[in-house]
């Protein structure tokens, strides 16, 4: 018991530790060179964290922002000769997408509905529904475009007849050049 009393008296005689000062692991005040080293290591850790965070986030930000500044490629694609298409007939024509990727393979192809109105006039519609992009099909007997996904129906001129599509089918510009019918391609027009 006397031993416990002497320990308590000894603890009361020691100076209390000032919490505002830096101390080493034994509770002794740290020396100036130790404080400088700690501050340097702390600043280096923060700096390294900023560098690593930037290295990780910059590519992600670039991925999100880059499409805002990239122009959509617009190319004219030949889909056949004028003689290949009959007046009044609506046919599905396949061509290479406006922005194919080297590894896309078969998926780099897209299509459009092409109608020859008269000798030199053609109309081309996107094959994608204006609602959510499902491929529409042409029903010759009904003279309608039908979307199988959500029941979108379009008249033969591309106007909405029924269903959820918010606007008519997208039209592609068509021209005749050197006897070839060409469609100006755009990335898939949805919405």
Steps between C-alpha positions, in 0.01 A plus 500: 500500500786735579636428157173610339506821704853586387404448135205735537715767662761462224233543229377820667851647510563445124403773261189430299547438125410806292264375222596789271863385476615206290633209701685183420363157586627519857320828572813715480487825301623443142810673378493754215648263238238234585220754456639613163528137383141427601373808320699408190368143501145626555525744209655231280212264582241764410687585178531135401127452569416794272725367223350149523145634513562716194661211311192290564233765436636684192438210255147457636423869462644493148281202412187686611588841352665402168177414313373853565782640284515228234319562173269226381637343183277557198585283200317415181464123455403337170212254540447398136438627150186690405383202292512271809195674648144491363271804514270481805687212664639533853805284565749451779854602398810413703806723526798565731417711806622861515735430789617139477765376739783284367391201710125537432482236226141427392362747754655788305222455245170679529204537269229736381166476326535642149206582272523610138227761458551561128777487241752714689349551850576274794401515869698321772382440856696380799435139586496600870178591680493855637382367837787279623686401184353156429514405131177574316372279218310593188161335443438527125129404507416748778744766369621557858822479698454298822718487809476161674634620837231740625245514221617812318333543161606740222332596174690442177626860509655440845240691706386342828171313461475348849694396807768665712743647241549872577569602138509362144765262372830674434562566132840464339605730216517310168680596179581344166862521392642329193200270479537390864241569769681633808376553856670745734564306816469624856557320828187309602226765527297433814286745694 
